[in-house]
């Protein structure tokens, strides 16, 4: 697996002082567990580059399951992903924050609730009313909009 900063790391390894404890890129938690909080943050680095980080709650306490995307995942059909070490819960909160180690800033751009529906698949209800189904397949993420039937 390609880990943080493009280096190879095995699953269940320590990366940057944080244990990467998920043996796959599947969503955290038990199948059909949820809903749990999810947030997407735009991470702008000092060199002018940027990417998006996705943070998913594992439960009411503890660290967040995390991945990095080169495109904003809630506004694209498919995107490559890199599994990141677990992160602090602060990334579920709104606002802009400095990233540790002088690595730029991160701003939450989307948040919502994620519900696991099967291995590698989750439904997301975004706070702005959009609904999506995300499917992780290896190192790629497929995002489909869910059309809500109108009963009017």
C-alpha positions in Angstrom: 0.0 0.0 0.0 1.2 3.5 -0.7 1.0 5.4 2.6 1.4 9.0 3.6 3.8 11.0 1.6 4.0 8.3 -1.2 6.0 5.8 0.8 5.1 2.1 1.0 3.7 1.0 4.4 2.1 -2.2 5.4 -1.4 -2.2 6.9 -1.3 -2.3 10.7 1.8 -0.2 10.7 2.8 2.9 12.6 2.9 5.9 10.2 3.9 9.3 11.6 3.3 8.1 15.2 -0.2 6.9 14.4 -1.3 3.2 14.1 -2.9 2.4 10.7 -5.2 -0.3 12.1 -7.5 -1.1 9.2 -6.5 -4.1 7.1 -8.4 -2.8 4.1 -9.7 0.4 2.5 -13.2 -0.6 3.3 -15.3 1.7 5.5 -14.7 1.4 9.2 -17.0 -0.4 11.5 -19.2 -3.4 11.1 -21.3 -3.8 8.0 -24.6 -2.1 8.3 -23.3 0.0 11.2 -24.2 3.6 11.5 -25.0 6.3 10.8 -21.7 7.9 11.7 -20.3 11.4 10.9 -18.3 12.0 7.8 -16.5 15.2 6.7 -14.5 16.2 3.6 -11.7 18.8 4.2 -9.8 20.7 1.6 -6.1 20.5 2.6 -4.0 23.4 1.1 -0.3 22.9 1.5 2.4 25.6 1.8 3.7 24.9 -1.7 0.3 25.7 -3.3 -0.8 22.2 -3.9 -4.0 20.8 -2.5 -6.0 17.6 -2.0 -9.1 16.5 -0.1 -9.1 14.4 3.1 -12.2 12.3 4.1 -12.7 11.6 7.8 -15.2 9.0 9.0 -16.2 8.4 12.6 -15.8 4.9 13.9 -18.2 5.6 16.8 -18.9 8.3 19.4 -15.3 8.3 20.6 -11.8 7.6 19.3 -9.9 8.4 16.2 -11.3 8.9 12.7 -10.8 6.6 9.7 -9.2 8.7 7.0 -8.3 8.8 3.3 -6.9 11.3 0.8 -8.3 12.1 -2.6 -6.8 14.2 -5.4 -10.3 15.5 -6.4 -13.2 16.5 -4.2 -14.9 13.2 -3.7 -18.4 14.4 -3.0 -18.4 16.2 -6.4 -17.0 13.6 -8.7 -18.0 10.2 -10.1 -14.7 8.4 -9.4 -11.5 9.3 -7.6 -8.2 7.5 -6.6 -7.8 7.3 -2.9 -4.9 6.7 -0.4 -5.7 5.3 3.0 -4.3 7.6 5.7 -3.5 7.0 9.4 -6.3 7.6 11.8 -6.9 11.3 12.7 -8.1 13.3 15.6 -11.9 14.0 15.9 -11.3 17.8 15.5 -11.6 17.3 11.7 -15.3 16.6 12.0 -15.8 20.2 13.2 -16.5 23.2 10.8 -13.9 25.8 10.1 -10.3 26.1 8.9 -7.4 24.8 11.0 -3.7 24.7 10.8 -2.3 21.2 10.0 0.4 20.0 12.4 4.0 20.3 11.3 3.6 23.4 9.2 1.8 21.4 6.5 -0.7 24.0 5.6 -4.4 24.4 6.4 -7.5 22.3 6.1 -11.1 23.6 5.7 -14.2 21.4 6.1 -16.1 21.7 2.8 -18.8 19.0 3.4 -20.2 17.0 6.2 -23.0 14.5 6.7 -23.9 11.0 7.9 -22.6 7.8 6.5 -24.3 4.4 6.8 -22.5 1.2 5.8 -24.6 -0.9 3.5 -22.1 -3.7 2.7 -18.4 -4.5 2.3 -16.8 -1.4 0.8 -20.1 0.4 0.2 -21.8 3.3 2.2 -24.7 5.6 1.7 -24.1 9.3 2.6 -26.7 11.9 3.5 -24.9 15.3 3.1 -25.9 18.2 5.3 -26.9 20.2 2.2 -29.5 17.6 1.2 -27.6 15.6 -1.3 -27.4 11.8 -1.1 -24.7 9.6 -2.5 -23.6 6.0 -2.5 -19.8 5.5 -2.2 -18.0 2.3 -3.1 -14.4 1.6 -2.3 -12.7 -0.9 -4.7 -9.0 -1.2 -3.9 -7.5 2.2 -4.3 -10.4 3.8 -6.1 -13.7 5.3 -4.9 -16.8 5.4 -7.0 -19.5 8.0 -6.1 -23.1 7.8 -7.3 -25.8 10.3 -6.6 -28.9 8.8 -5.2 -32.1 10.2 -6.7 -34.8 10.6 -4.1 -38.3 9.6 -5.4 -40.8 12.4 -5.0 -44.2 11.4 -3.5 -45.9 14.7 -4.4 
